[in-house]
Amino acid sequence: MDELTTFLSNPIVGTIGYTLSLIAAIIAIYQALAKEKALKTIDKLNLQITTISQENHDLRLSINKTENNNEVIQGEKSQYFQDNSGSVNIDNRG
């Protein structure tokens, strides 16, 4: 135990310890600042994603409104019986 106390009381060992502690503190501060910056960037990107998603939804709605002009009117000719202009009776009982 005396050898350990003597080793730790050496000024060179103390200087190395303080230097490593200082480096660790600088790294911790840098990581904390980088984390804040990353969280702000994430919030900004989430807002952009939400905005783009809403714009995409609005564009889809407007496209559907302009392209959906198909109306089925009762009494039109069937696509399968184009030459027949009268009524068509299909009976499968026979």
N, C-alpha and C positions, 0 to 999 in steps of 0.2 A: 504494500500500500504506500509505503514511503517512496518507492520508485515512481509510482504513478503521480504522486504529488510533486515530486521533483521534476518530472517530465512536463507536467502542465504548468509549472511555475516558470519554465524557460521562456524568456522574452520572444524568441523566434516562434515558438509554438503559439504563443498568445497573439502575435502579429498575424500569423497564418489564419488563426481562428477568427480574428476580427475582420480580416480581408474576405474570408469566405462568407461570413455573416453579412457583410456589406454587399457582396455580389448577390447573395440570396435575396436581400431586401430590394435591390434594384430590379431583379427579375420578377419579384412578387408585385411591385408597383407597375411594371410594364404589363404584366399579365392582367392586372385589374383594369388598367386603362384600355387595353385591347379588348377585354370582355365587354366593357361599356360601349365601345365603338361597334363591336359586333352586334350587340343587342339593339342598338339604334339602327344599324343597317338592316337587321331582321325586321324590325317594325316598319321601316320604310318600304322594304320589299313586300311585306304582307299587305300594306296599303295599296301598293301598285298592283298586286295580284287581284285584290278585291275590286279595284277600279276597272282593270282590264276584263275581269269576269263579268262585271255589270255591263260594260260596253258590249261585250260579246253577246250577252243575253238580249240586250236592246237591239243589236243588229239582227239577231236571229228572229226576233219578233217582227221587225220591220220587213225582213225578207219574206217571212211567212205571210204577212199581210199583203205584200205586193204580188207574190206568186200564186197565192191560193185564190184564184178566180174561177175555179171549177165549180159549177153548180149543176146539180142533177134536177132536171125539170121533168115532172111526171108526164108521160105520154110520148117521150122521145123514142126513136127507133132503137132497137137493141143492136149492140155491136155485132151480134152473131147473125142477125137477120136483117141485113142492110137493104135487101131488095123488097122485103115485105113491108108494106106500109099499113097493113091492117093489124088486128089483134092476133096474138099467137097463143095457142092453147097447147100446153105440153102435159100429156097424161101418161103416166108410167104404170097404170094399173093393168094394162092389157098384155 
